[in-house]
Amino acid sequence: MPQKNNLDLSIIIPVYNEDKYLNDLFDQLKLYFNDQNIEVIFVNDGSTDTSKKIIENFQDQVNHKFIYRYVNLVKNSGKGKAIQEGIKKSNGKFILLQDADLELDTKDAFEMYQMIKNKDDIKCIFGSRYLSGKLKRNNYFFNNLVGKLNSLIFTIFFMHSLTDVHCGLKIMHRDVINKINLTVNDFGIELDIASQIVRNNFFIYEYGVSYYFRTKLQGKKITWIDGLKSLYYLFKVRFIDNDKYTNISVIFSTIYMSYVGSFFGMGSGNTLFIIFFGLVGSVLGFNFRLFSSSVIFLFIYIGSLFGENNIKVFSVLIFFIIGLFMANYIKKYFSKTKFNQII
C-alpha cells in the first residue's frame, strides 16, 4: 500500500558492524537534520559487534527532534535487504539512503535534500564521488577503476549518463519508490535501483559529494569479488530483467543492425563488423520498442538503395542517423499513451 507521506523525509541507514562510526554519524544527523520534519531509520543487518546495542541506545536519547526508528535483522542478509526493509517502514515524501561508515559526508546529504525538496521537476538525485570539487581521499586504484568502468557500461547499456552508479548516497521522491520493485539483497542494490529508475522513465540527476575512503583495517567490506559480481548484475539488469516487448525489440534490432554491419569490410573484417553492429543493435533494442525500431530499419533500408560500395556505406550511415532522430521523436510523442509498450 502507498505510504501516507506525513513526513518530509525518511533517512534509511543500513548498518553492519559499524560500531566505530555510529555515534559520530548520529551527531552529524542531529547537526544537519534536527530541525527538519523527518524520520531516521537505522537497520541493523545482523551485526556481530556492538552496533546493535549502540543503535538501541539511540532510542533513549532525547536531544534530537526527528523521529527515530530502529529495525533489527537477526541474520546478516546484505545491504540491499536492509534497504528494502527500511523502505517498508518509511513514511517520508522523500527517501534518502545514507551509508553508516562516514565515507560520505552527511552535510552533502542535507544539501541534496534541500535541492530536491525545492525543485518539483527533480525526482531523484545520486551523489557522485567523481564530479566533486570537494575533499576526496581514495587509496584503492582497483575499486576506483571498477566504479568508473561500471558507470560507463551502465551509461552505454541504458543510454542514461551516470558518472558514479555505485555511490551509496542518493535521494528519491516517493513517486520513484512506488514505481520500482527492489530484489537484490547485496551490494548490487545500487545497480538495481539505478536500472529500475531509468526503466520507469525517471531522470537521475547527480551531485558532487565528498569522499573519505576507508581501508580494510578500518572496516571496508567491498572486495574484488564484489567488483566481479557487479559485472554480473550489470548483465542481469540489462539483459535478463526485461519484459517480453523489450526482448522482442532486442532480437529485432540486433538482426537489422547486423545487416548494417554487413556493408562494412571484407572477409573476417566483415564478420567483426557484423558482430559489432549486432551488439550496438542489442543496446538500441532496450531503448526503442518494436515500432520505433522498425522506423530505424526502414531508413537503413532506404539508404541501402543508393549507390554502390563506399557511397552505399555512407548513405546507410546517414539514413541510420536520420532514423534514430525520427524514432526518438516518435518514442517521446507516444511515451504517455497506451501504445508506449510497442512504440
Stockholm file with secondary structure:
# STOCKHOLM 1.0

chainA/1-343         MPQKNNLDLSIIIPVYNEDKYLNDLFDQLKLYFNDQNIEVIFVNDGSTDTSKKIIENFQDQVNHKFIYRYVNLVKNSGKGKAIQEGIKKSNGKFILLQDADLELDTKDAFEMYQMIKNKDDIKCIFGSRYLSGKLKRNNYFFNNLVGKLNSLIFTIFFMHSLTDVHCGLKIMHRDVINKINLTVNDFGIELDIASQIVRNNFFIYEYGVSYYFRTKLQGKKITWIDGLKSLYYLFKVRFIDNDKYTNISVIFSTIYMSYVGSFFGMGSGNTLFIIFFGLVGSVLGFNFRLFSSSVIFLFIYIGSLFGENNIKVFSVLIFFIIGLFMANYIKKYFSKTKFNQII
#=GR chainA/1-343 SS CCCCCCEEEEEEEEESSCTTTHHHHHHHHHHHHTTSSEEEEEEEESCSSSHHHHHHHHTTCCSCCSEEEEEEESSCCCHHHHHHHHHHHCCEEEEEECCSSSSSCHHHHHHHHHHHHTCTTCCEEEEESSSCCSCEECCCHHHHHHHHHHHHHHHHHHTCCCSCTTCSCEEEEHHHHHHCCCCCCSTTHHHHHHHHHHHTTCCCEEEECCEECCCTTTTCCCCHHHHHHHHHHHHIIIIISCCHHHHHHHHHHHHHHHHHHTTSCSTHHHHHHHHHHHHHHHHHHHHSCHHHHHHHHHHHHHHTTSSSHHHHHHHHHHHHHHHHHHHHHHHHHHTTSTTTTTC
#=GC SS_cons         CCCCCCEEEEEEEEESSCTTTHHHHHHHHHHHHTTSSEEEEEEEESCSSSHHHHHHHHTTCCSCCSEEEEEEESSCCCHHHHHHHHHHHCCEEEEEECCSSSSSCHHHHHHHHHHHHTCTTCCEEEEESSSCCSCEECCCHHHHHHHHHHHHHHHHHHTCCCSCTTCSCEEEEHHHHHHCCCCCCSTTHHHHHHHHHHHTTCCCEEEECCEECCCTTTTCCCCHHHHHHHHHHHHIIIIISCCHHHHHHHHHHHHHHHHHHTTSCSTHHHHHHHHHHHHHHHHHHHHSCHHHHHHHHHHHHHHTTSSSHHHHHHHHHHHHHHHHHHHHHHHHHHTTSTTTTTC
//
